[in-house]
Amino acid sequence: MKPPKFNFQNLSGEISSRYNRATAATNLNRLGNKFVVNSVVASAGLIIALLLLIVLTSSRLPPQVPLFYSLPWGEEQLAAKTTMLAVPLVSIATLAISMILSRLLTRDIFILRLLWLGCLFTITLGLITVARIILLVGIF
């Protein structure tokens, strides 16, 4: 019985195919990682801006601020001005959860980008909410 002949052309095609798939996956990971890094930096910057906004304007705010807009109008909407620190804490929690989930969802770039866009959107809404409260009741 003769040993089978080895086909070098078939082998080089298979190696080339595997290399191309690995290169495409690496390029996809680089794009995904760059987007994640930019999102983390932007989220951290927004949280720092939110904290600075609260700390720098707290002396110009009344003792109670309208924080709970979903409650009926009046005193039920009011909260102590230190309660505004809950907004950056929720933003930090959102960032931490997004970081944990992004570690689990590294294979699907689309879901990863949606996750980080949602995180940025949530933190931006928190910043806008605090800025509107400060502009509404702040004494400038």
N, C-alpha and C positions, 0 to 999 in steps of 0.2 A: 504494500500500500504506500502510495506517495504522499508526502506531507503537502498540505494545501499551500498554494503560492501566495505570497504576501503582496498585496496591492498597495504600493506607496502613494499613488494618486488618491485613493480613497482615504488613506490615513491623513494626508495633508489637508484634504477637504474637510475632514471631521475636526481636525485641530483648528483650522481657520474658522469654522463655524462656531466652535466653542469660544474661541478668542473674541470673535465679534459679539457674541451674546454677553460675555463677561465685560467687554468694553462698554457696551450699551448700558448694562446695569450699573457700572461704575459712574458713567456720565450722568445717569438718572439720579444716582445717590448724591453726586456732587451738587446737582441742581436742587434737589430736595433739602440737603443739608444747608446750602447757602440760604434758601428761603427760610428755613427754620431758625438759623442763626440771626438773620435780619429781623425776623418776627420777635424773637426773644429780646433782642436789643431794643427794638421799638416798644415792646410791651414794658420792659423795665424802665425805659425813658419816660413813658406815659405815667407809670406808677410813681416815679420820683417827682415828676411835675405835679401830680395830684397831691402827694404828701407836702411838697413845698407850698402849693397853693393853700392848703388847709392851715399849715403851720404859720405862714407869713400873714394870713388874713384873719387868724383867730382872734386877735386883739381888737379887730374892728367889727366883730360880729356881736349881735345881742346874745344873752345867755341861752335863748332858745331859738332854734331855726326850724323852718318848715321842711322836714325831711320825708315824712310819710304822706306822699301825695295821694295814695290810694284810699286813705281814710277820709271820712267826712270832714268838711271844712270846719275849722276852728282849732281849739286847743289839742284835739286828738292828732292833728298833723305835726304838732311841735315836738321837738326832741332837744336834748341838751346839745350844745355845739360840739362837745367831745364825741357825740354819737356819729358825727360825720366821718370819724376815723374808721367806721365800719366799711365805708366805700373802698378805701385803699386795701383793707384787709380782705374783702371779697375779691378785689382785683389780684391780689397776691395769690389767693387760693385758686383763682381761675388760671393764672400763669402756672402754678405748680401742677394742677390737674392736666393742663395742656402738655406740659413737659413729660409727665408720666405717660399719658396716652400716646404722645408722639414716639416714645420709645417702643410702644407696643405695635404701632401702625406704620412701621418704617417701610413696608413693602408697597403700599399704595400711596403714591405721591398726591393724587387728587384728594383723597380723604385727609391726608396730612395738611395740605394747603387749606382745605375747608376748616379744619380744626384751628389752625393758627389765625385764619381770617376771622373766625368767630371769637377767638380770644382777644384779638386786637379790637374788634367791634365792641365787645363787652367792656373792655377797659376804657375805650374812648367814650362810650356812653356814660360811664361813671365819672369821667373827667368833666364832661359837658354838664351833667347833673349838678355836680359840686360847684362848678363855675356859675351856673344859673342861680343857684341858691345864694352864693356869695354876692352876686350882682343884684339880687332881689332885696336882700336884707342888710347887706353890708353898709357901713357908714364910711363914705369916702369923701 
